[in-house]
Amino acid sequence: MAAIHVVAIAGSLREQSTTRIALQRALEAAADAGASTELIDLREYDLPIFDADRDREEAGDAALLAARVREADAILLGSPMYHGSYSSPLKTALDYCGFDEFRDKTVGLLAVSGGSFPVTALEHMRSVCRALNAWVLPHEAAIANSHSAFEDGEFVDPDLEERVATLGRRAVQYATIEPEPASFESDQNVGAEGK
Ligand SMILES: Cc1cc2nc3c(=O)[nH]c(=O)nc-3n(C[C@H](O)[C@H](O)[C@H](O)COP(=O)(O)O)c2cc1C
């Protein structure tokens, strides 16, 4: 099997982000399954709020971010739940990407919430992936009650940790899956071509 490269984008900029911790665990599992991995920590990228009138090359580190995502065979998107959806840093990063970064790629989803399960954040990320013609893993990881889910940077619940690790393994396992026919949402996505 050709080497698989898995890239994870962490949608929280917080120093103690639990989303980042969880994505790191998923990437560890992907590495154990034979992949090379990279965590994209958006704190390290200068990403101005997206402006469709500005070329990506003129928008801070946006072109660098897109290049990193393009290198991936499989992508993990991780986000905290913000106001019932996924976070604005992740949205900004995704808006700088398009079909070249996502089309026919395998994507795994992970979301973290302070309250109950972040189902809507996962659903909204899944919708974005449909509009970009990515193939989203059926398995997804949801971490509720984030303040009590980790102690000293470690998962409290081994079953939850296993769900997260499974996300990383599945990303490798299905990285080369045959693409689906184009989604009807992508047909309307006039902003995703030739960014
Ligand atoms: C602006 C904002 C909005 C939030 N909205 C929700 C929400 O709608 N539902 C929820 O359960 N938690 C919500 N939270 C809590 C975060 O999802 C939770 O603290 C999460 O752990 C943050 O992820 P992080 O540790 O990776 O930064 C919100 C937090 C912030 C800062």
The ligand as a Gaussian input file, in Angstrom:
#p B3LYP/6-31G(d) Opt

LIG

0 1
 C      -18.249000      30.917000      21.874000
 C      -18.524000      29.577000      22.498000
 C      -19.712000      28.930000      22.218000
 C      -19.978000      27.687000      22.783000
 N      -21.147000      27.056000      22.455000
 C      -21.409000      25.836000      22.981000
 C      -22.623000      25.169000      22.628000
 O      -23.438000      25.651000      21.875000
 N      -22.840000      23.946000      23.190000
 C      -21.953000      23.363000      24.041000
 O      -22.211000      22.257000      24.513000
 N      -20.778000      23.976000      24.376000
 C      -20.497000      25.190000      23.863000
 N      -19.323000      25.821000      24.173000
 C      -18.330000      25.107000      24.994000
 C      -17.224000      24.476000      24.141000
 O      -17.771000      23.632000      23.147000
 C      -16.293000      23.645000      25.026000
 O      -15.715000      24.489000      26.018000
 C      -15.187000      22.944000      24.252000
 O      -14.481000      22.112000      25.108000
 C      -14.187000      23.900000      23.662000
 O      -13.250000      23.151000      22.919000
 P      -11.678000      23.310000      23.189000
 O      -11.395000      22.728000      24.542000
 O      -11.030000      22.521000      22.093000
 O      -11.365000      24.761000      23.097000
 C      -19.053000      27.079000      23.644000
 C      -17.835000      27.761000      23.932000
 C      -17.579000      28.981000      23.362000
 C      -16.278000      29.682000      23.672000

